[in-house]
């Protein structure tokens, strides 16, 4: 019991649960151990160890995703030439920015904010029949959005694939592959958001 108490409260002295008398524990830790424990507690409160441990992994994932995106869009030789023209630090930073950008774009929930705004404007005549009035407790009734690291990474990595496929099918007249990719990505996100808004509205009306 004392060892468990010291593990959770290293800077406090344990007491008896009934008479509240302090225990005398031998041998004592000494001033060096006390200083080290206080320093560790202070560092743990200031620095997020989990974030520091996960940062290199996220950096590798973002850089790899950026490199694969460049290769997928421009082809192997042109992407290699673009990367080799930059310094190693610039190339890694640019690829990481591309990877992080894809992840953040995939996680933007613009459709939820738009749907919420349309519900707030349901008093307008042309919206009253489509969007019922949103009650104050609707935010608590709304289903919590499932968040998963795996789905985020997979969605961000597959976003260029969907964008390129839709760009080739719908915007084949556009000559620039970058513009074609951007138009395909915007179209994919728009259709996906509209379908998600339709699904959420149906669930909201049924509830």
C-alpha positions as CSV (number, residue, x, y, z in Angstrom):
1,X,0.0,0.0,0.0
2,X,2.8,2.4,0.8
3,X,4.6,1.7,-2.4
4,X,1.4,2.3,-4.4
5,X,0.9,5.6,-2.5
6,X,4.5,6.7,-3.2
7,X,4.0,5.8,-6.9
8,X,1.0,8.1,-7.2
9,X,2.2,10.8,-4.8
10,X,6.0,10.8,-4.7
11,X,6.3,14.1,-3.0
12,X,3.9,13.4,-0.1
13,X,4.5,11.4,3.0
14,X,2.0,8.5,3.6
15,X,-0.2,8.6,6.6
16,X,-2.3,6.1,8.4
17,X,-5.8,5.9,7.0
18,X,-7.5,5.9,10.5
19,X,-5.3,8.0,12.9
20,X,-3.7,10.2,10.2
21,X,-0.2,9.6,11.7
22,X,2.7,9.8,9.3
23,X,4.6,6.6,8.6
24,X,8.3,6.5,9.4
25,X,9.8,4.7,6.4
26,X,13.4,3.5,6.5
27,X,15.7,3.9,4.7
28,X,14.8,7.4,3.7
29,X,14.9,8.5,0.1
30,X,17.3,11.4,0.7
31,X,17.4,14.9,-0.8
32,X,18.7,13.8,-4.2
33,X,15.8,11.5,-4.8
34,X,13.3,14.1,-3.7
35,X,14.8,16.7,-6.0
36,X,14.8,14.2,-8.9
37,X,11.1,13.3,-8.3
38,X,10.1,16.9,-8.2
39,X,12.0,17.7,-11.4
40,X,10.3,14.7,-13.2
41,X,6.9,15.8,-12.0
42,X,7.5,19.4,-13.2
43,X,8.8,18.1,-16.6
44,X,5.8,15.9,-17.0
45,X,3.4,18.8,-16.3
46,X,5.1,21.1,-18.8
47,X,6.0,18.6,-21.6
48,X,3.6,16.2,-23.2
49,X,5.6,13.0,-23.4
50,X,3.0,11.3,-25.6
51,X,3.1,14.1,-28.1
52,X,6.9,14.0,-28.3
53,X,6.9,10.2,-28.7
54,X,4.3,10.4,-31.5
55,X,5.8,13.4,-33.3
56,X,8.5,11.4,-35.2
57,X,6.0,8.8,-36.3
58,X,3.6,11.5,-37.6
59,X,6.5,13.2,-39.3
60,X,7.4,10.0,-41.1
61,X,3.8,9.4,-42.1
62,X,3.3,13.0,-43.4
63,X,6.6,13.0,-45.4
64,X,5.9,9.6,-46.9
65,X,2.3,10.6,-47.8
66,X,3.6,13.8,-49.5
67,X,6.2,11.9,-51.5
68,X,3.7,9.4,-52.7
69,X,1.3,12.2,-53.6
70,X,3.9,13.9,-55.7
71,X,4.8,10.6,-57.4
72,X,1.2,9.9,-58.1
73,X,0.4,13.3,-59.5
74,X,3.5,14.1,-61.6
75,X,5.0,10.6,-62.2
76,X,8.2,9.0,-60.8
77,X,10.8,10.9,-62.9
78,X,9.2,14.4,-62.6
79,X,8.6,14.0,-58.9
80,X,12.1,12.8,-58.3
81,X,13.4,15.8,-60.2
82,X,11.3,18.2,-58.2
83,X,12.6,16.7,-54.9
84,X,16.2,16.6,-56.0
85,X,16.1,20.3,-57.0
86,X,15.5,21.3,-53.3
87,X,17.8,20.8,-50.4
88,X,17.1,17.8,-48.1
89,X,15.5,19.9,-45.4
90,X,13.3,21.8,-47.9
91,X,12.3,18.6,-49.7
92,X,11.3,16.9,-46.4
93,X,9.5,20.0,-45.2
94,X,7.5,20.4,-48.4
95,X,6.6,16.7,-48.5
96,X,5.5,16.8,-44.9
97,X,3.4,19.9,-45.5
98,X,1.7,18.1,-48.4
99,X,1.0,15.1,-46.2
100,X,-0.3,17.2,-43.3
101,X,-2.4,19.3,-45.7
102,X,-4.2,16.2,-47.0
103,X,-4.9,15.0,-43.5
104,X,-6.3,18.4,-42.4
105,X,-8.4,18.8,-45.5
106,X,-9.9,15.4,-45.0
107,X,-10.8,16.3,-41.4
108,X,-12.4,19.7,-42.1
109,X,-16.1,19.3,-41.2
110,X,-17.5,22.1,-43.3
111,X,-20.7,20.1,-44.0
112,X,-21.6,20.0,-40.3
113,X,-21.3,23.7,-40.0
114,X,-23.3,24.3,-43.2
115,X,-26.0,22.0,-42.0
116,X,-26.1,23.6,-38.6
117,X,-26.5,27.0,-40.3
118,X,-29.3,25.8,-42.6
119,X,-31.2,24.5,-39.6
120,X,-30.8,27.8,-37.8
121,X,-32.2,29.5,-40.9
122,X,-35.2,27.1,-41.1
123,X,-37.6,30.0,-40.4
124,X,-37.2,31.1,-44.0
125,X,-40.1,30.0,-46.2
126,X,-38.1,28.1,-48.8
127,X,-36.1,26.2,-46.1
128,X,-38.9,25.5,-43.6
129,X,-40.1,22.3,-45.5
130,X,-36.6,20.9,-46.0
131,X,-34.9,21.7,-42.7
132,X,-36.9,21.5,-39.5
133,X,-36.2,23.9,-36.7
134,X,-33.2,23.1,-34.7
135,X,-33.9,23.0,-31.0
136,X,-31.4,24.1,-28.3
137,X,-30.7,20.5,-27.2
138,X,-30.0,19.4,-30.7
139,X,-26.3,19.7,-30.2
140,X,-26.4,17.2,-27.4
141,X,-28.6,14.9,-29.4
142,X,-26.3,15.0,-32.4
143,X,-24.3,11.9,-32.8
144,X,-20.7,12.2,-31.8
145,X,-18.4,12.2,-34.7
146,X,-16.2,9.1,-34.7
147,X,-12.6,9.9,-34.9
148,X,-9.9,7.4,-35.6
149,X,-6.3,7.8,-36.5
150,X,-6.3,5.0,-39.0
151,X,-9.4,6.4,-40.8
152,X,-7.8,9.9,-40.9
153,X,-4.5,8.6,-42.3
154,X,-6.3,6.4,-44.8
155,X,-8.7,9.2,-45.9
156,X,-5.9,11.7,-46.3
157,X,-3.7,9.2,-48.3
158,X,-6.6,8.2,-50.6
159,X,-7.8,11.7,-51.3
160,X,-5.3,12.3,-54.2
161,X,-6.4,9.0,-55.7
162,X,-10.1,10.0,-55.7
163,X,-9.2,13.5,-56.9
164,X,-7.3,12.2,-59.9
165,X,-9.9,9.6,-60.9
166,X,-12.7,12.2,-60.7
167,X,-10.5,14.8,-62.4
168,X,-9.8,12.5,-65.4
169,X,-13.5,11.5,-65.7
170,X,-15.1,14.9,-65.3
171,X,-12.4,17.4,-66.3
172,X,-10.5,15.6,-69.1
173,X,-10.5,18.8,-71.1
174,X,-8.2,20.5,-68.6
175,X,-4.6,20.1,-69.7
176,X,-2.8,20.8,-66.5
177,X,-2.6,17.8,-64.2
178,X,-2.5,19.9,-61.1
179,X,-5.6,21.9,-62.1
180,X,-7.3,18.6,-63.0
181,X,-6.4,17.2,-59.6
182,X,-7.6,20.3,-57.7
183,X,-11.0,20.3,-59.6
184,X,-11.4,16.6,-59.0
185,X,-10.6,17.0,-55.3
186,X,-13.0,19.8,-54.8
187,X,-15.8,17.9,-56.6
188,X,-15.1,14.8,-54.5
189,X,-15.3,16.7,-51.3
190,X,-18.4,18.6,-52.4
191,X,-20.3,15.4,-53.3
192,X,-19.1,13.6,-50.2
193,X,-20.2,16.6,-48.0
194,X,-23.7,16.8,-49.7
195,X,-24.2,13.0,-49.2
196,X,-23.1,13.3,-45.6
197,X,-25.5,16.3,-45.0
198,X,-28.3,14.3,-46.5
199,X,-27.6,11.3,-44.2
200,X,-27.3,13.4,-41.1
201,X,-30.5,15.3,-41.9
202,X,-32.4,12.0,-42.3
203,X,-31.1,10.7,-39.0
204,X,-31.9,14.1,-37.3
205,X,-35.5,14.0,-38.6
206,X,-36.1,10.5,-37.5
207,X,-34.8,11.2,-34.0
